[in-house]
Amino acid sequence: MDSLGALLPFAIILLAFWLLIIRPARTRARQATRLQNELTPGLEVMTTSGLFATVVAVEDDRVVLETAPGVHTRWTKAAVARILPAADSDLGSDVDSDMDADGSSDAETPDPTKRPE
């Protein structure tokens, strides 16, 4: 009975190690593999370094990205951090969303010289 009591702390430590380190790492690896398998030409992606680009071609373990019109770079598939939804592909569209067609805004601009009441 004493040997079972002595092994209990080690079993708890192993269980905690598995729950906190091994299981999340496996989940992240599965998600990364799934993302790499979903890469197809035409998708908007963001790399791990924060570069936004469009997938032009998918090779064995590489992907060709177009960072600007006519500028193609080759990256490993593992460098792709995420696939952007179609709405995020036009980064500047939501910046001027509250502007009218003539460039004026309906929102009242606060006067910096006026003190709040």
N, C-alpha and C positions, 0 to 999 in steps of 0.2 A: 504494500500500500504506500510506503514511503517513496518508492521509486516512481510511482505514478504521480505523486505530489511534486516530486522534483522535476518531472518532465513537463508539468503543466505550464510553468512560466515560458519555457522554450516553445511550446506549442502555440501559446498566445502570441509570442513575438513573431514566429513564422507566419501565423495567420494575419497579423497586422502588416507585416512586410508584404505579403501577397496582396492584401486589399489596398494598400496605399501606394505600392510601387509597381509590381508586376502587372496587375490587372489593368490599370490605366495606361501603361506603356503598350500593352497588347492592343488595347482599344484604339490608341492613337496610330499605331502601325497599320491596323486594319483600315482605318479611315484614310490614311495616306495612300495605301494601295488602291483603295476604291476610287479616290480622286484621280490618281494617275491613270487608272483604266478608263475613266470617263472623259479624258482629254480627246477632243476632236477638233479639226480645223474650224475656225470661225468663232470659237469661244473666247470671251474676254476673261483674262486671268490676272492674278496678282502673284508675283514671286515672293520668296521669303525675304528678299531685300527691299520689297516695296515697289517694284517696277510693275506698272500696268501695261499690258500688251494683249495682242490678239494671237491666238494659235494659228499658225500657217500650215504646219505639217507635224505629224507625229511619227517618229522613228522608233527603233527598238527601245532604247533607254533614254532617248533624247526627244526634245520638242523644239521646233523652230518657232520663235516668237517674232511678231512684227511690232516694234516699239513705236515707229513712226512710219508714215507712208514710204514704202520702198526700203526701209531699214530692217533687215532680218538678222536675228541673233539666235545662236543655238545654245540651249540650256539642258541640263539633266531634268528628267521628269520630277525628281525629288525637290527641285528648286521651286516648283509651283506650290504656293501656299494655299490658294483657294481659287475657285471658279466664281467669277462675279455674276450676279443675276443680271438679266438684260436691262433692268432699270438703272443699275449702277454704271453701265458702260458709257453713258453720256454724263461725264462728271460735272460739266458746267451747266447742265439744264436746270438744276434746282437753285442755283445761285441767284438768278434774276427772276425767280418765279413770282415775286410780288410786284414786279415792274409792269407798267402798261406798255403798249406797243410803241409809244412815243418816248419811252425811257423814264417817264415820271412814275412816282410811286403813290399809291393811295394812302399809305401809312403816314401818319403825322410824324415829322422829324422833330425830335426834342431839341429845345433851345438850350445850348450848354451854359448860357449866361443866366438862365432863369432858375431860381431855386425851387425845389419841390415844396409843396404846401403841406 
